[in-house]
Structure formats: structure tokens, C-alpha cells
Amino acid sequence: MKIGVVTFPGSLDDADARRAAAVAGAEPVALWHADADLHGVDAVVLPGGFSYGDYLRAGAISRFAPVMETIISKAGEGLPVLGICNGFQVLCESHLLPGALIKNHHRKFLCKDQPLRIENNRTAWTSDYDSNHEITIVVKNQDGSFVADEPTLDRLEGEGLVVARYLGVNPNGSYRDIAGITNARGNVVGLMPHPEHCVETLTGPTTDGLGFFTSVLKAVVAS
């Protein structure tokens, strides 16, 4: 099985995401922002970083990359897509997910080990977790505060589309402590913390992030 990882100008965590895919048992495939061809991958990760330098607005330019035109179309057909940090911002800018990510409420970059609760384990990216499973993975961002209007927030809550929620102190001011969301179909997930940094004991505080990558392999087999 092949997991494609997109590299935009300014991506920082694309190599980490490819490593995580390999650790999970997939074949990682490097995808280039200017190439609309997904090269037969079974799932796609939009990694963290500062795509196109975050000029204009985080993720705003990436939405128009040739690769995103294909990803938007394929996501509508059920292709599993995970956006991590900057990738989450790209998904919101692409309207594959609702809401937006704005600057942290304290106006500072943060990097810390963050406890989360997995609240929806029915997505392509979270099925290997138990419902309400508590995990600890890294969060590092500057524009990580998830915001949306009240009707949208109520819909996300009411339809069970909140994938993960921050536990303890909210690190960035995200509304309702939301750390990640999904679309109604469950194939597109946006997550502000970084599971790809927590798949091996050598480099992460835990291996709690590995479940995102093993989940999607099972989802592809089942589809």
C-alpha cells in the first residue's frame, strides 16, 4: 500500500511523515506540489511546515497548487487524506474541512508534548484507537487556533466530527479545545498536533501517533 506525502515549498515535516508511513508498513511516495499526478497512492498526507512561506495566510496559497486540485477531486471520491498542522490549514483553505486556523491566542510559537482525547475513532485515520482513547503527541505551531462560527461548531459537535480534543491546558486557544476534525464521510481528517513525530521511541515522547498511519492501512484494505 502506498501513502503519498506532498512536499510544498516550505514543508518541514514531509520526511517525517514518509518515515511514519514506512514504520506503519506502507510504501511512502513523495508527491510534489506542482505535479497533479498522485502516482497511484492509496492515501495522502499533507505535512506540517510553512507552505509557500505562509505568505498571505497559512495554507492559502497551497490550496491552488496543481496537486491540490487532484487531491480535492479524489477526496470527494473517498481518498483518505490527512492534513497535519499546516496540512490542516490547507484542508480548511481548500474547503475540504470547515473553519479556519488563526494565530495562537498568546501570539507565540509553541512546541510541547500534548495530551489529547480521540473522540471519533470511526474515521479512516483513527480506527486503531479506542473511543475516548487518551494519547500524548507533539504539538508545534504558530497559527494553530481552530475557529469557526457557532453553528459550525455546534454541527461538528452534534454530528461527531470532532476527531481529537486537547486535554489539560488549551495550548493555542482553539475553540472548544478542538485539536482535529473530520468530514462527514470520515476520509478527510485535519489535525493540528503531529502524530508523525511520535511513531518511534527514539524520537518521540510516545509512539501514540502510529495509530493514525496503521488505521489508514486497514481502511484501504477494507474499502
C-alpha positions in Angstrom: 0.0 0.0 0.0 1.2 3.5 -0.9 0.9 6.6 1.2 1.8 9.8 -0.6 3.2 12.7 1.2 3.1 16.1 -0.5 6.0 18.5 -0.4 5.3 22.2 -0.8 7.9 24.9 -0.8 8.4 25.4 2.9 7.3 21.9 4.0 9.3 20.8 7.1 7.8 17.5 8.2 7.4 15.7 4.9 10.3 13.4 5.5 9.0 12.6 9.0 5.6 11.8 7.5 7.2 9.4 5.0 9.1 7.8 7.8 5.9 7.3 9.8 4.2 5.7 6.8 7.2 3.3 6.4 7.1 2.4 10.1 3.4 1.6 9.8 4.1 -0.8 7.0 3.3 1.3 3.9 5.3 2.3 1.0 5.9 6.1 1.2 5.7 8.1 -2.0 7.0 11.6 -2.3 4.5 13.9 -4.1 5.5 17.3 -5.5 3.2 20.3 -5.2 3.5 21.2 -8.9 2.7 17.7 -10.1 -1.1 17.0 -10.4 -0.4 13.2 -10.7 -0.8 11.3 -7.4 1.1 8.3 -8.9 -1.4 5.7 -7.8 -1.2 6.3 -4.0 -3.9 4.8 -1.7 -3.9 7.8 0.8 -2.3 11.2 1.1 -0.7 13.2 3.9 -0.4 17.0 3.8 2.5 17.6 6.2 3.4 20.4 8.6 5.6 23.3 7.8 5.2 26.7 6.3 4.0 26.1 2.7 4.9 28.9 0.4 6.3 30.7 3.5 2.7 31.1 4.8 2.5 34.3 2.8 -1.0 35.8 2.6 -2.3 33.3 5.2 -1.2 29.9 6.4 -2.2 27.3 3.7 -3.9 29.9 1.5 -1.5 29.6 -1.5 -1.2 25.8 -1.3 -4.9 25.4 -2.0 -4.2 26.4 -5.6 -1.2 24.0 -6.1 -1.8 21.6 -9.0 -1.5 18.6 -6.7 -4.3 20.0 -4.5 -6.7 20.2 -7.5 -6.3 16.5 -7.8 -6.5 15.8 -4.1 -9.7 17.8 -3.7 -11.3 15.8 -6.5 -10.1 12.4 -5.2 -11.1 13.3 -1.7 -14.6 13.7 -2.9 -14.4 10.2 -4.3 -13.3 8.8 -0.9 -9.4 9.0 -1.0 -8.1 9.2 2.6 -6.4 12.5 3.3 -4.7 13.6 6.5 -3.6 17.2 7.0 -1.2 17.7 9.8 -0.7 21.2 11.2 0.0 23.3 8.1 -1.8 20.5 6.2 -4.9 21.1 8.4 -4.7 24.7 7.4 -4.5 23.7 3.7 -7.6 21.5 4.1 -9.6 24.3 5.6 -8.4 26.7 2.9 -9.4 24.1 0.3 -12.9 23.8 1.9 -12.4 20.1 2.4 -12.9 20.9 6.1 -14.8 23.8 7.7 -13.4 26.5 9.9 -10.0 28.2 9.9 -6.7 28.2 11.8 -5.5 31.5 13.1 -2.6 32.7 15.3 -2.3 31.2 18.7 -4.1 33.3 21.3 -0.8 34.0 23.1 0.7 35.1 19.8 3.8 32.8 20.2 5.1 29.7 18.5 4.7 26.7 20.8 6.3 23.3 20.9 5.3 20.8 23.6 4.1 17.2 24.3 0.3 17.5 24.3 -2.3 15.1 25.8 -5.3 14.6 23.5 -8.5 12.6 23.6 -9.5 10.7 20.4 -13.3 11.4 20.3 -14.1 9.9 16.9 -12.4 6.5 16.1 -14.7 5.9 13.1 -12.5 7.7 10.5 -10.0 6.3 8.1 -7.2 7.7 10.2 -8.4 6.8 13.8 -9.9 3.4 13.7 -6.9 1.8 15.6 -7.8 3.9 18.7 -10.4 3.2 21.2 -13.2 5.7 21.6 -12.1 8.4 24.1 -8.5 7.0 23.9 -6.1 9.4 25.6 -2.8 9.9 23.8 0.2 12.2 24.0 1.8 13.6 20.9 3.8 16.7 19.9 2.1 20.0 19.1 4.1 22.8 17.5 2.5 25.7 15.7 2.1 29.4 15.4 -1.2 29.5 13.7 -2.9 26.6 15.5 -6.0 28.1 16.9 -9.1 26.4 15.3 -12.0 28.8 14.9 -15.5 28.6 13.4 -18.8 30.2 13.9 -21.2 28.9 16.5 -23.5 27.0 14.1 -20.5 25.2 12.5 -19.1 24.3 15.9 -22.5 23.0 17.0 -22.7 20.9 13.8 -19.2 19.5 14.4 -20.1 18.6 17.9 -23.6 17.3 17.1 -22.5 15.1 14.2 -19.5 13.7 16.0 -17.0 15.3 13.6 -14.6 16.4 16.3 -11.8 13.8 16.0 -9.5 14.9 18.8 -9.6 17.4 21.7 -6.9 19.0 23.8 -6.7 17.8 27.4 -5.5 19.9 30.2 -4.5 23.5 29.3 -5.6 24.5 25.8 -2.2 25.3 24.1 -3.4 27.7 21.4 -6.9 29.0 22.1 -8.7 26.6 19.8 -12.5 27.0 20.2 -13.9 24.2 22.4 -10.4 22.7 22.8 -10.7 21.2 19.3 -7.4 19.6 18.1 -8.7 17.9 15.0 -11.9 17.4 12.9 -13.1 15.2 10.1 -15.6 15.4 7.2 -18.8 13.6 7.3 -17.5 10.7 5.3 -14.6 10.2 7.6 -11.9 10.0 4.9 -10.5 13.6 5.4 -9.0 14.5 8.7 -7.3 17.6 9.9 -5.1 17.5 13.0 -3.0 20.3 14.5 -0.7 18.1 16.6 2.0 15.9 14.9 1.5 12.1 15.1 4.4 11.6 12.6 6.8 12.7 15.3 5.5 10.1 17.7 5.9 6.7 16.0 9.3 5.6 17.4 10.6 5.6 21.0 13.9 7.1 19.8 12.5 10.4 18.6 9.1 10.9 20.3 7.7 11.1 23.8 5.5 8.2 22.9 4.5 6.0 19.9 0.9 7.2 20.2 0.9 8.7 16.8 1.5 5.5 14.9 -2.2 4.6 15.1 -3.1 7.3 12.6 -0.9 5.6 10.0 -1.9 2.0 10.8 -5.5 3.0 10.8 -5.4 4.2 7.2 -3.8 1.0 6.0 -6.7 -1.0 7.4 -9.2 1.4 5.9 -7.7 1.0 2.5 -7.8 -2.8 2.8 -11.5 -2.6 3.9 -12.5 -0.3 1.1 
